[in-house]
Amino acid sequence: MEQAGAKSDREQLAEVKRQLNRLHHDLQNPLSVLSGNVELVRAVSGDFELDETIVQSLEDIHAASHQLVELLDRLKLIQSALEV
């Protein structure tokens, strides 16, 4: 028998889904800003002769942001797979 005030499994699962959605949203926004700015710098960097260290750093940031996008996509899949 369920205790009074205790959340049901369905309510707990719904809460997990809400938290995953919030986490996805909270991470997606700054990641979009980061990715967009890296793309902008990469696009205009062709007009300048940048030090190889800077170019490599931009590539590293671009690759890392792409990895984060993939992780966020997996997080969204997990959230979608949870049935309430």
Secondary structure as UniProt FT lines:
FT   TURN            4..5
FT   HELIX           9..45
FT   TURN            46..47
FT   HELIX           52..81
//
